[in-house]
Amino acid sequence: MLEEVHDTSGRHDTQQPGVAGWCRRRPAVSRSLIEQWLPAATIGAESLRERGSAKAYPPINFLHVWWARRPLIASRAAVLGSALPAWPSPNEAERDVDAARILDGLRKEFPEGEDEYHAWFVKILGILGDPVAGRKAIKEALARGVRTDGNAYGYDRAFTVNPDQETIDRIHRLASLRAGEESTESRSAVLDLFSGGGSIPFEAARYGFNSVANELNPVASAILQGTVVLPGNLGPSFSQIIAEWGEKWSERIRKRLEKFFPTKNPDERLAYIWAHTVLCPTTGRSTPLAPDFWLVRSTPGKSVAVALEVEPGSDTYQLRIVEGPEAKLWGTRSTYKGGTATSIWTGETISGDYIRQASQSGKMGQMLLAVAVTRAGKNGRKFRTPNTSDLAAVSAAEKELAARMPGWEISDLIPAEAIDSVSNYDRGHRMYGINKWSDFFSTRQLLANVTALEELRTIVSEAREKIGSEKAKALALYLAFALDKMVDYNSRQCSWDSSRSKIRSTFDKHNFNFKWSFAEFDGAHALAPWAVNNAVVNHKKISALMSQRESLFSDARKSTARVIRGSATDLPLEDSSMDAIVTDPPYYDNVMYAEISDFFYVWLKRALRDTWPQFVDLVLTDKASEAVANPAIFKDVATATRKKGRSAKTGKTAVELADGRYEELLRQSFKESHRVLKERGALTVMFTHKRIDAWDTLGAALLDAGFSINASWPVHTESEHSTHQAKKNAAQSTIFLACRKRMNSEPAYWADIRHEVERAAEEAATRFAAEGMTGVDLTIATYGPVLSVLSERWPVYTGKLDDEGNPEVLRPDAALDLAREKVASLKKRQLLGGRDIDFDRVTDWYLLAWNDFAAAEFPYDEARKLSIATHLDLDDLAKRRKVVRQSSGSVTLLTPTQRATAGGLDPDAGEYDSWIDRLHALMLIYDSEGLGAAKAWLNRTRLADDPTFTAVFRAALHAIPRVKDKGDFARPEARILDSLRTALFDHVEAPADESDLAALDDQQDVLFDV
């Protein structure tokens, strides 16, 4: 049973050993399970396993690209935890008839009690073992270099486990029990406000709920139709129809295009590596803009590169494929770097302005550098230089496109729409002459992609006559997904990945960064068959995940799934119609979904205009209604300019206007949630964000909408051991906030509840730290408990009057700042091994910055918030002390060497302002002058045996990430401190290295030698 912990504030907290989370004991009122209990550590470990290897992602991730999808297992836990009832205590059952009814029903289902219920919950998640122990075993084996074949977890990934009919029936009996409904004829309705890639509605549908997926974006809406609705209706056998008609489609494409992609053998498959070019200012000849010339960047002796040679005085160049030592010589060369180019003809520097002017005036060209060749049934690739046949085929493709262009334009087959003026990526497209969506493709790429589109329309029309309109409609959607896969891997934004010898997709990153060299798929023989196979395989896998004895949405299953395309601020749903809302809202400016999805939309709307007009009725996607903080919308109306991440003293910047609009849209969305949610309903918000202002916005939106926050569960969902982690500030946990409609509450003043907020933050931080949570995750994990205190007494007043003379309502960030200050004190004690030692504010800030962000660079606003928590002036840290460097929107922690160069550190000073100055002086002397000089400095400053200096050393050693990249510490500070510990501070215990853990996310089920 759960243990009730009472305190004098009247607050009852519920805590179960081994469950990392926080919840507030409420009157029974049919609480959901997630308001009482959640196996957060178990769910987190399984989520990391799910996302550990890109090759083993769930099939919905492969059917069509979408950004920031949540793990299926985390989504499943949120849905089930929101729908199922909490286990009432005997005291609650005595006091409340509803609690007694629920307890009686649960005891009938689980006669052995609450533990049996919890064990069943973990089982129905598909977790058939202990992923925490399995993950730990993998880490230990990797550290020892042990080779273990097979599944290290002992069971299949949880997302692959389908619930059987008996499980689904029991789930819905219990959901009806919580909802107070005697009949289970109608299934509980689960809504996702911001469905995106569909993880939440997909899992709701798999478990037989009436799944309602709301989504504004037309591309995402189409993806949802193909992942959440159609697979359950059509079943796995429909993949055979996709394969049959997809093969016909591919064959027609091949016949039309094969003369433009000549091969020597019919089993050859080619890929082409190109570089963009401009004309040399002196000679007028094309010169390539290549960042490097690698084809295969591998171990010595196996690397391959292109050698580009020009004979002095000649007007021609020669290409050679080189391997071994010569490959390293040529592979590392570049003709474009840092915004400028070097002419291969004269060696002169070509300015960035010249390159931009050339590209914007249509004078940027392309040079074919190499051809990659694979053979069916053969491993590996071979490379050759372009031959006359290759170049003639490119020329022929240019003539073919020119001949077809007039007719294709009349038939609206060319995606010639101008890129939206609302754009954050002009440096990736318009700056280099890409003004229309069709400009993203080279001549032959555009020919191949539009030919595929034209044949898709024809094949769907023919299929309609053979298989009927409904199946042909579904076929059109999946072939359109295949077309999008084709354009994603066949544009000028597709670079060549020399480390893995393959073509990267257009969206290997969430932006439009211009690619100076690019790769081209074989558009005749390989592109369409590969894309069709992707659609076939993943439709079949998705359908299999939804497949049961009866069709998922048959009458026998009593459930439905539907996609609503519209704004979350205005839902076409009845009042009090949803049993649960589970959602993962957008995070400020994290991803500009509408802007980047236009790349796909312009193709989808041409492929689906006759079959799915409800998804393609816009010219371009709707940026104005999208709930993201998009400064491009306000660039022409902003009245101030933002500098170094700071707000202007007067007026409003575009960023500030965008943030305000996002905040209002989020607030209206949660108000709409309040309207459609039943009185007994549960709202679960999944939120992964490190910015305190994002949490302030979320908290304010929930509180203003009329919700109380009853539980907070940190679920570790983001990989912590990628090799870039030491350079990137990222939250690793998704916080599940369990909410419900707020009962009548008595308003309070901030002064009256401040102490309770402090205590909630301290208790939560202590508990989560004991569970092993660190860094920024530990801070944000306290935000849920703190917001819950506010939600009980909302509105909370500051005690002042606003501009209109009314009582001023507190912003949640006041409570969050207080939480951050309390957590900072706890983190400092952790770094000091549980001791309380006073340093100074500068040293505290430095140590906490590394501890919180595990990165040298992080947002300016976060740095400012930390400076407030430590009572410092951030400008002083940057301008006088040179601890950090400020840049646009961010700050960067400087190394000791950088500080000395900037004039912020003198290792020979007689006096030092802070303990971090003393430590940095030692680190600089040791690294530049050696061990002897370091010992002499310690003796001169009398710090060798100083306990405070040793404590600072220990804290820095534990705070700065020890991530390694190819055997070396990624951060120079970590390298120097580690060497100093060995040489001078061997009595200080060494923290665990993270280097061996970096491979974990690529290993997962099978362990290999390290």
C-alpha positions, 0 to 999 in steps of 0.5 A: 500500500502507499504510505501517507505522509502528513505534515502541519500544512495539511498537505498529504504527499504520496511516495512509494519507494523506487518510484521517482515522482511527486504527487499530492493527495487529493480527495478521491473524486475518481483520481486517475492512476497517474495522479497517484502513482507512475513507475517513472524510472521503468518507463524512462529506461524503456523509452531510452531503449526504444530510442537508443538505435535509429535502426530500431525506431518504431515504424511510425518514425519511418513512414514519413518524417516528422519532428520531435516525436515522443517515444511510444512507451512514454505516450502509452504510459501517459494515456493508460495512466490518465484513463485508469483509476487510482487505488483509493486508501481505506480511509478514502473509501470510508469517507467517500462513496465514490472512492468506496465504489472504485476500491470495490471494483479494483479489488474484484479485478485484483484480489491480491491488492494494489501491488498486483494492480501496479504489476499489471500496469507495467505488464500491459505497457509491454514491459515484460522485464526490468529495463532499469536493471537491463540498462545498467547491465549493458553499461557495466558490460560496455565498461568491461568490454564484454561481448554478449550476443542476444537480447540483453534486456531479456524481452522484446521492446515494449512498443512491439507488444500488442495488448490482447482482447482480454487486456483491452476489455479489462482496461475499459472496464476500469476506465468506466469504473473511474468515469462512473459509467456502469456500461462499457459499451462506449469507449473512453475518448482520449484527445491529443491537442497537438498530435504532430507525428502521432505517438499519443493518438497511435497508442490510444488507438492501439488500446481501444480508446476513441482516439481523437487526434487534433492537428493544425498542420496539413502534412502532419494531419495526412501523416496521422491519417496514414498512421492512426486511422488507416492501418487499423481499418485496412489491416496488414494485408493492404501492404500487398496492394501498396507493393503491387501498385507501387511496383507498377509506378516504379517501373513506369518511372524507370522506363521514362528516366533510365536514359538519364541515369545510364548504367553499365550493368542492370544490377548497378545502383548509382549515387552522384556526389556534386559540389555547387560552383561559382565562376572564378572572378579572374578566369571565368571558369567554374570553381567548386565550393566543396567543404571537403573531398571525402567519399569514405572517411574511415580507418587508415587504409580504408578511406576514399576521397576525390582528388581534383587536380589542375595543371598550371596554365591549363583550362581543364581539371582532372578528377581521381579516386584516391585511397589510403594515405593519399585519401587523407591528403585530398579528403581534408582539402576544401575549396569552401570554408568559413564563408569564403571560397578558393579558386582552383584556377588561381588560388585567389580568395572568393568573398562571401558577397561574391558567392551570394551575388552569383547565386542570387543572380542564377549563376551558381552551378554544379560540378559532378565530382564522383559516382558511387556504385553498388551492385545487387547482392554485393556489400559495400560501394565502389567509387569512380569519376564521372565519365562522358556518359554521365555528363551527357545524361545530365545534359540530356536531362536538362533538355528534357526538363526544358521541353516538358516544363511548359506542359507541367506548369499548365498541369500544376506539377511544378512546386513553383510556389515562392517560399513564404515571406514568413521565414527564419531560414533565409540564410539557408535558401533565399540568400543563395538563390533558392526563392521557390520550392522547386529551386531546392532541386537540381535539374535532373532531380526535379525531372525525376521527382516531377516524373514520379508525381505525374506517374503517381496521378496516373497510377492512382486513377487506374487503381481506382478502376481496379480496386475501388475508390476507397482503397485507391484513396488509401493507396494514393496517401501511401504512394504520396508518402513514398513521393515525399520520401523521394524528395526528402532524399533527392534534393540539393539539401541532401549531403553525402555522409562520408562517415557512413557512405550514404546519402543524408536526407534533406532534414538530417537537421531541423532547418534549411542549412545550405549544403555546399556539396550535395548527393543525388539518388539514382532517380530511374532505378533506385529511388522509387523502389526504395521509397515504395518499399519503405511505405510497404514495410512500415505500413505492414509493421504499423498495421501489425502493431494495431492488429487484433482478432477483430479489426481495430475499429470494427463494431466488436471493438467499439472504438474509433480513431479520427483526425481533426485538422484545426487549431487547438484553440477552437475544437469542433467537439462538444462540451465535456465530451473527452474522458482524457486529454494527453498532449505534448505541446510545442515548445516556443521556437524549438521547431518551426513545423509549418515552415519546414513542412512546406517542403513536403506540403507543396508535393503532397497537395499535388499528389493528393488534391483529388483524393484527400482535398481536406489536407491540401486546401491551402497555398502553403501551411498556416504559420499565423495560427501555429502555436510556436514562437515564430519571430519571422511573423513579426519582423516587419512590425517589431519596434525594437531590436534584440541584442545579445539575448537581452530585451530592449529597454523600449518597444517590442522585439520580434522575439518578444512579440512572438513569445507573447503570441505563443503564450496566448495561443497556449493559454487559449488551447488549455482553456479549450481543453477545459471546455471539452474535458469531462468533470472527472476527466484527466489532463496529462501534459508531457513537457520537455524544456529547460527554459524557465520561461517556458515553464512559466508560460505552461504554468500560467496557461494551465492555472488560468484555464482552471486546472490544478496540477496534482502530480509531477513525474520526471521520465527520462526520455532523451539520450544522455550519452551522445558525444555532442552532449558536452557541447549542447545544453539539453533537458533529458527528462520529459515531465508528466504533469497530471492535472484535472479541473480545479475545484473551488479554491480560496485565493492567497497572497504570495507572502502567505504561501512562499514558505510552502513553495520553498518546502515543496521545492526542497522536498522534491529536489531532495527526493529526485536527487536521491533517485539519481537525477542531476543537472537541469533535469533536477531543477525542472523536476521541482517545477511541477510540485511548485506549480501545484502549490500555486494551483491549490490557491489560484489566483495568487496575488503579489500584494501590489496593484497592477497598472489598472489598479486591480490586485496584481496576479503573481506570475508563476516564474516567481515561484519557479525562481524560488525553486531554482534558488533552493535547488542551486543550494542542494546541487552545490552540496552534492558537488561538495560530497554533502558538505556546506562550504562557502565559496563566493558567488562567481564560483557558485555560478560557474559550478552550477552553470556546468552542473545545470547545463552540462555544456559550454554554451547555453541560452542567455536567458538561462544564464541570467536566471542562474545569475539571479539565483546566485545574486550576481550581475551577468554583465559583470561576469562577461565584461569584467571577469571574462568568465563567459562570452556573450553572443546573440541569444547565448553565453559561452563559458570560457576556458582558462586560456580564453579568459587569460587571452581576454584579460580576465585572468592573470595566473601570476597575480598576487591576489585573486577575486574568486576561488574559480580564478585561483583554480583557473590559474592553476589549470592554465599554468599546468597546461602551458608550463607543466607539473613543476610550474604547477607545484611551484604555484601551489607552494607560492599561493599556499593553496596545496593543502587549503581545504577550500581550494581542494573543495573547489577542485573537487566540485569542478571535477564533478561538475564539468562533463567527462564525455569523451569523443574517440578516447579524448575528453570533449572539454579541455577543462575535463582533460586538465582537471583529470590530469591534475587529479592524478598528479596533485590531487589523487586523494580526491575521488574521481567521478565516473567517466562517461566515455564508455557510455557513449556507445550505449545508445547504439548498442542497446539489445546486443553488446559488442566489444568496446 
